[in-house]
């Protein structure tokens, strides 16, 4: 009985001494709009705009940071975005249009209000890209259309590729900075191009 009790106590305290492995949460990185570069002297339209839900591949609706190297398509294990690229682009575009005051009102897809224009976007890629000779880039491709809400007529449609080199050095800090630069370029280009389209229409 004593041997059994000693064996039991040994196993009990041994089990208590084993600690479960600590799983580290990945570091979350936010992307932000460059307020200083928002064009505030843009054309002022009296029309309203609704940004429709952005279409994209599934991976751009997650907060994972993806890279492409040859035939390999992978994601970072220890680093993520604080939100999905789709949500970042939607929020940044809305903020950009509101700050520039190009439209009288800017609404998202969840509104039922009547609007004059619809902005339809398809974010086709937003990823880190390894190219020849060790050069590394962030590349994004977006297809956007401006639609007249009442007639459902496409007024403008364009596909644009944005590419910006990372570093050197190629590290996570430079990678996030470059993703942020590409996001800002994308929002600025879409807003500036639509301004020219709206001016010609009105």
C-alpha positions as CSV (number, residue, x, y, z in Angstrom):
1,X,0.0,0.0,0.0
2,X,2.9,2.4,0.9
3,X,4.6,1.6,-2.4
4,X,1.3,2.3,-4.3
5,X,0.8,5.6,-2.5
6,X,4.4,6.7,-3.2
7,X,4.0,5.8,-6.8
8,X,0.8,7.7,-7.1
9,X,2.3,10.8,-5.4
10,X,5.3,10.6,-7.8
11,X,3.1,10.5,-10.8
12,X,0.9,13.3,-9.5
13,X,3.7,15.7,-8.9
14,X,5.5,14.7,-12.1
15,X,2.3,15.6,-14.0
16,X,2.0,18.9,-12.3
17,X,5.6,19.8,-13.3
18,X,4.9,19.5,-17.0
19,X,3.7,22.8,-18.4
20,X,1.8,23.0,-21.7
21,X,3.6,24.6,-24.6
22,X,2.9,28.3,-24.8
23,X,1.6,29.2,-28.3
24,X,2.6,32.6,-29.3
25,X,0.0,34.8,-30.9
26,X,1.2,36.2,-34.3
27,X,2.0,39.9,-34.3
28,X,-0.8,42.0,-35.9
29,X,0.1,44.9,-38.2
30,X,-2.2,47.7,-39.2
31,X,-2.3,49.6,-42.5
32,X,-3.3,53.3,-42.4
33,X,-4.0,56.0,-44.8
34,X,-1.5,58.8,-45.3
35,X,-3.6,61.8,-44.4
36,X,-0.9,64.3,-45.6
37,X,-1.3,63.0,-49.2
38,X,-5.1,63.1,-49.4
39,X,-6.1,65.6,-52.1
40,X,-8.3,68.2,-50.4
41,X,-8.7,70.6,-53.4
42,X,-10.5,68.1,-55.6
43,X,-13.6,68.7,-57.7
44,X,-16.7,68.9,-55.5
45,X,-19.6,66.9,-56.9
46,X,-23.1,67.2,-55.7
47,X,-23.7,63.5,-56.3
48,X,-23.4,60.7,-53.8
49,X,-21.4,57.4,-54.0
50,X,-21.9,54.0,-52.6
51,X,-18.9,51.6,-52.3
52,X,-20.2,48.1,-52.9
53,X,-18.9,45.1,-51.1
54,X,-15.4,44.4,-52.5
55,X,-15.0,41.1,-54.4
56,X,-11.8,39.2,-54.0
57,X,-10.2,35.7,-53.7
58,X,-10.9,34.1,-50.3
59,X,-7.4,34.7,-49.0
60,X,-7.8,38.5,-49.2
61,X,-10.8,38.3,-46.9
62,X,-8.6,36.9,-44.1
63,X,-5.9,38.7,-42.1
64,X,-3.1,36.5,-43.3
65,X,0.0,38.0,-45.0
66,X,0.7,36.0,-48.2
67,X,3.8,35.7,-50.4
68,X,4.5,34.2,-53.8
69,X,7.9,32.7,-54.7
70,X,7.9,30.8,-58.0
71,X,5.3,28.1,-57.7
72,X,5.1,28.5,-53.9
73,X,2.2,30.4,-52.5
74,X,2.5,30.7,-48.7
75,X,1.7,32.8,-45.7
76,X,3.6,34.2,-42.7
77,X,3.2,32.2,-39.5
78,X,4.2,34.8,-36.9
79,X,2.8,37.9,-38.6
80,X,-0.7,38.9,-39.7
81,X,-2.6,42.0,-40.7
82,X,-4.9,43.5,-38.0
83,X,-7.8,43.2,-40.5
84,X,-8.3,41.8,-44.0
85,X,-6.9,43.6,-47.1
86,X,-10.5,43.8,-48.4
87,X,-11.7,45.6,-45.2
88,X,-8.6,47.9,-45.2
89,X,-9.2,49.0,-48.8
90,X,-12.9,49.6,-48.2
91,X,-12.2,51.7,-45.1
92,X,-9.3,53.6,-46.7
93,X,-11.4,54.5,-49.8
94,X,-14.3,55.7,-47.8
95,X,-12.0,57.8,-45.6
96,X,-10.2,59.1,-48.7
97,X,-13.4,60.2,-50.4
98,X,-14.7,61.8,-47.3
99,X,-11.6,63.8,-46.7
100,X,-11.3,64.9,-50.3
101,X,-15.0,65.8,-50.4
102,X,-15.3,64.7,-54.0
103,X,-18.8,63.4,-53.4
104,X,-21.6,64.9,-51.3
105,X,-21.9,61.6,-49.4
106,X,-20.0,58.3,-49.3
107,X,-21.8,55.2,-48.1
108,X,-20.9,51.5,-47.8
109,X,-22.8,48.5,-49.1
110,X,-24.9,48.1,-45.9
111,X,-27.0,51.3,-46.6
112,X,-30.4,51.3,-48.3
113,X,-30.3,55.0,-49.2
114,X,-30.6,56.1,-52.7
115,X,-27.3,57.1,-54.3
116,X,-26.2,58.5,-57.7
117,X,-23.1,56.4,-58.3
118,X,-21.9,52.9,-57.4
119,X,-18.3,51.9,-57.1
120,X,-17.6,48.2,-57.8
121,X,-14.2,46.8,-56.9
122,X,-12.5,43.4,-57.4
123,X,-9.3,43.2,-55.5
124,X,-7.5,40.4,-57.4
125,X,-4.2,40.3,-55.6
126,X,-2.4,41.9,-52.6
127,X,0.7,39.9,-51.8
128,X,4.5,39.9,-51.4
129,X,6.2,38.8,-54.6
130,X,9.7,37.4,-55.0
131,X,11.2,38.1,-58.4
132,X,14.5,37.5,-60.2
133,X,17.9,38.4,-58.8
134,X,16.6,38.5,-55.2
135,X,14.3,41.5,-55.7
136,X,11.2,41.5,-53.6
137,X,8.0,43.5,-54.2
138,X,4.5,44.0,-53.0
139,X,2.1,43.6,-55.9
140,X,-1.6,44.4,-56.0
141,X,-4.1,44.2,-58.9
142,X,-7.5,45.8,-58.7
143,X,-10.4,46.0,-61.2
144,X,-12.8,48.9,-60.5
145,X,-16.0,50.2,-62.2
146,X,-18.0,53.4,-61.7
147,X,-21.7,52.7,-62.3
148,X,-24.7,55.0,-62.6
149,X,-27.1,53.7,-60.0
150,X,-30.4,54.6,-61.7
151,X,-29.6,53.1,-65.1
152,X,-27.0,50.5,-64.0
153,X,-24.8,51.9,-66.8
154,X,-21.0,51.4,-66.5
155,X,-19.5,54.8,-66.8
156,X,-15.8,53.8,-66.3
157,X,-13.9,50.6,-65.9
158,X,-10.2,50.0,-65.3
159,X,-7.8,47.3,-64.3
160,X,-4.6,48.6,-62.6
161,X,-1.5,46.8,-61.2
162,X,0.4,48.5,-58.4
163,X,4.0,47.3,-57.6
164,X,6.5,48.6,-55.1
165,X,9.9,47.2,-54.2
166,X,10.6,46.1,-50.6
167,X,13.7,47.4,-49.0
168,X,16.5,46.5,-49.0
169,X,16.5,45.1,-46.4
170,X,13.8,42.5,-46.9
171,X,12.3,42.2,-43.4
172,X,8.9,42.3,-41.8
173,X,9.1,46.0,-41.0
174,X,9.9,47.0,-44.6
175,X,7.3,44.5,-45.9
176,X,4.5,46.2,-43.8
177,X,5.7,49.7,-44.9
178,X,5.5,48.6,-48.5
179,X,2.1,47.0,-48.2
180,X,1.0,50.3,-46.7
181,X,2.5,52.3,-49.5
182,X,0.7,50.2,-52.1
183,X,-2.6,50.5,-50.3
184,X,-2.3,54.3,-50.2
185,X,-1.3,54.4,-53.9
186,X,-4.3,52.3,-54.8
187,X,-6.7,54.5,-52.9
188,X,-5.2,57.7,-54.2
189,X,-5.2,56.4,-57.8
190,X,-8.8,55.3,-57.7
191,X,-9.9,58.6,-56.1
192,X,-7.9,60.8,-58.5
193,X,-9.1,58.9,-61.6
194,X,-12.7,59.0,-60.6
195,X,-12.4,62.7,-60.0
196,X,-11.5,63.2,-63.7
197,X,-14.3,60.9,-64.8
198,X,-16.9,62.8,-62.6
199,X,-15.7,66.2,-63.9
200,X,-16.2,65.1,-67.5
201,X,-19.6,63.7,-66.7
202,X,-20.9,66.8,-64.9
